[in-house]
Amino acid sequence: MIPRRAAACETLSGDADTGLLIVADHASANVPEGIDLGVAAEVMAEHVAIDIGVAPLARALCDALGCPAVLGGVSRLVIDLNREEDAPALIPEASDGHAVPGNIALDAAGRAARVDRYWRPYHANLAARIAVDRPVLLVSLHSFTPMLATIREPRPWHVGVLYNRDDRAARIALPLLAAAGVVTGDNLPYSGQVLNATMNRHGEANGIAYLGLEVRQDLIGDAGGVAKWATVLAPVIAEARDRLR
């Protein structure tokens, strides 16, 4: 049985027969009651706390493709759902120059409680959905900042395609995006060989192809940008799915 919605995630309904499941680990800036990160409210609206634009983009893609989605329900500063359970940065003490005092002060019991309340239910939900309705293609959505505060180098890509060992969907999508005039990063601005925990766990471990998409956040920061990029990305996702069937 698929677990019911937990605080760790939000599910968007759709037709599993599409062969698609969208996954957005960092779709929320929610900090659950009882957790005090000690971070200013304005910081919680920045990329260190949430992948800006990803939640509305996921909804737009679900509408366009008719597929379901699972969205992370807590801020990545509460717990990073796209990290292995034993990763040092699972509960970050700092991010892009911002300290997270509430996490620095967290003891072992507090850390274990966050894993039990948020990380495990999120991944259990994904695993159960995949077991019940095995998709042809997982689509992992993230967004990236045009420039990190700690590394002052511009990131010119519109979209990055990330992958680890399984590059089946990436090799289909990269030329399609280029043909659409998209400035595309091949395992840039991040490498899926380093940051790919959710897709490693639910895609590669199950032999399921996945398409890791990182969209530059300033391009999807408003409704118009979301609509535009949903229009660009939906046919690429559909074509990748069709070629993998």
C-alpha positions in Angstrom: 0.0 0.0 0.0 1.2 3.5 -0.8 1.7 5.5 2.4 -0.7 8.4 2.9 0.6 11.9 2.5 3.0 12.8 5.3 4.5 16.1 6.3 7.6 15.1 4.4 5.9 15.2 1.0 3.0 16.4 -1.2 1.7 14.2 -4.0 0.1 15.5 -7.2 -2.4 13.1 -8.8 -2.0 12.0 -12.3 -2.2 8.9 -14.6 0.5 6.4 -13.9 -0.2 4.9 -17.3 1.7 7.9 -18.7 4.9 6.1 -17.6 6.1 9.2 -15.9 6.7 10.2 -12.3 8.0 13.7 -11.5 10.1 14.0 -8.3 11.0 17.4 -6.7 13.1 17.0 -3.6 13.5 20.7 -2.7 10.0 22.0 -3.7 9.2 23.5 -0.3 10.5 26.1 2.2 8.3 24.7 4.9 9.8 24.5 8.4 7.5 22.3 10.6 6.2 23.5 13.9 8.7 22.8 16.7 11.8 23.3 14.6 13.7 26.6 14.9 16.5 26.9 12.4 17.5 30.3 13.6 17.5 31.6 10.0 16.1 34.9 8.9 12.8 34.9 7.0 14.3 36.5 4.0 16.9 33.7 3.7 14.1 31.1 3.7 13.0 32.6 0.4 16.4 32.0 -1.2 17.9 29.0 -3.0 19.6 27.8 0.2 16.1 26.9 1.6 14.1 25.9 -1.5 14.5 25.3 -5.2 12.8 28.4 -6.5 10.2 27.8 -9.1 10.3 24.1 -9.0 6.9 23.5 -7.3 4.9 25.5 -9.8 7.0 24.0 -12.7 6.2 20.5 -11.4 2.4 21.4 -11.3 2.6 22.8 -14.9 4.4 19.7 -16.2 1.9 17.4 -14.5 -0.9 19.3 -16.2 0.8 19.2 -19.6 1.8 15.5 -19.4 -1.0 14.1 -17.2 1.4 12.5 -14.9 1.7 12.2 -11.1 4.4 13.9 -8.9 5.9 13.7 -5.5 7.2 17.0 -4.0 9.3 17.4 -1.0 7.4 18.9 1.9 10.1 20.5 4.0 12.9 22.9 3.4 16.3 21.5 2.5 17.6 23.3 5.6 15.4 21.1 7.8 16.7 18.0 6.1 18.1 17.5 2.6 15.9 14.8 0.9 18.4 14.5 -1.9 21.2 13.2 0.3 22.0 9.7 1.6 20.8 9.0 5.1 24.4 9.0 6.4 25.6 12.0 4.4 27.4 14.7 6.5 25.3 17.4 4.8 21.9 15.7 5.4 21.1 18.3 8.0 23.2 21.3 6.9 24.9 23.5 9.4 25.6 26.1 6.7 24.7 26.7 3.1 26.2 29.2 0.6 27.6 31.4 3.4 24.5 31.2 5.6 24.9 29.5 9.0 22.0 27.4 10.3 22.3 27.8 14.1 19.4 25.5 14.9 21.1 22.7 13.1 24.5 23.4 14.6 22.9 23.0 18.1 21.0 19.8 17.2 22.0 16.7 19.2 22.0 13.1 17.9 18.5 12.4 19.1 17.2 15.5 17.3 18.9 14.5 14.1 17.5 11.0 14.3 14.1 12.4 14.9 14.2 14.5 11.7 15.3 11.5 9.7 12.4 9.4 11.1 9.8 12.1 10.6 10.8 13.5 7.2 13.6 11.7 5.2 12.3 8.1 5.7 8.6 8.8 5.0 9.6 10.8 1.8 11.6 7.9 0.4 9.2 5.3 1.6 6.4 7.1 -0.3 8.6 7.2 -3.5 9.6 3.5 -3.1 6.0 2.4 -2.6 4.7 4.4 -5.6 7.4 3.0 -7.9 6.7 -0.6 -6.6 2.9 -0.2 -7.4 3.2 1.7 -10.7 6.7 1.3 -12.1 7.4 4.3 -14.4 9.2 4.2 -17.6 10.9 7.5 -16.7 11.5 9.3 -13.5 11.9 13.1 -13.9 13.9 14.8 -11.2 13.3 18.5 -11.0 15.6 21.0 -9.4 16.6 24.7 -9.9 19.9 26.4 -9.5 21.0 30.0 -8.7 22.6 32.0 -11.5 25.6 32.6 -9.2 26.6 31.3 -5.8 27.5 33.8 -3.1 30.6 31.8 -2.2 31.7 31.2 -5.8 31.4 34.4 -7.8 31.2 32.8 -11.2 28.2 33.2 -13.5 26.3 30.1 -14.6 25.1 30.7 -18.1 23.1 27.5 -18.7 19.3 27.6 -19.0 19.0 23.9 -18.0 21.4 21.3 -16.7 20.9 17.6 -17.4 22.3 15.5 -14.5 23.0 11.8 -14.3 25.3 9.3 -12.6 25.9 5.9 -14.3 22.6 5.7 -16.1 22.7 8.3 -18.9 20.0 6.8 -21.1 17.5 9.6 -20.8 20.2 12.2 -20.6 21.6 11.2 -24.0 18.1 11.5 -25.5 17.3 14.9 -23.9 20.6 16.7 -24.4 20.3 17.0 -28.3 16.6 17.7 -28.0 17.2 20.6 -25.7 20.0 21.9 -27.9 17.7 21.7 -30.9 15.1 23.8 -29.0 17.7 26.6 -28.5 18.3 25.8 -24.8 21.7 26.5 -23.4 22.2 23.1 -21.8 24.8 21.9 -19.3 25.9 18.3 -19.6 26.2 17.3 -15.9 26.5 21.1 -15.2 26.2 23.2 -13.0 26.4 20.1 -10.8 27.5 16.6 -11.6 25.1 13.8 -11.0 28.1 11.6 -10.2 28.3 13.7 -6.9 24.7 14.9 -6.2 22.2 12.3 -7.3 21.1 10.5 -4.1 17.3 10.3 -4.8 17.8 9.1 -8.4 20.6 6.7 -7.3 18.2 5.2 -4.8 15.0 5.1 -6.8 16.2 5.1 -10.4 19.5 3.4 -10.8 19.0 0.9 -8.0 15.8 -0.2 -9.7 17.0 -0.1 -13.3 14.6 2.8 -14.0 15.7 5.5 -16.4 15.6 9.0 -15.1 16.0 12.5 -16.4 17.6 14.9 -14.0 16.7 18.5 -14.9 18.2 21.6 -13.2 16.5 24.8 -14.4 18.1 28.2 -13.7 15.9 29.7 -11.0 15.6 33.2 -12.5 14.0 31.7 -15.6 11.1 30.1 -13.6 10.8 32.8 -10.9 7.3 33.9 -12.0 4.2 32.5 -13.7 5.2 33.5 -17.2 8.6 31.8 -16.9 7.1 28.7 -15.5 4.6 28.5 -18.3 7.3 29.1 -20.9 9.7 26.4 -19.6 6.9 23.9 -19.1 6.2 24.3 -22.8 9.8 23.7 -23.6 10.4 20.8 -21.3 7.2 18.8 -21.6 7.8 17.6 -25.2 11.4 16.7 -24.3 10.3 14.6 -21.4 7.6 13.0 -23.5 10.0 12.2 -26.3 12.5 10.7 -23.8 9.8 8.5 -22.3 8.6 7.3 -25.7 12.1 6.4 -26.9 12.6 4.4 -23.6 9.4 2.4 -23.8 
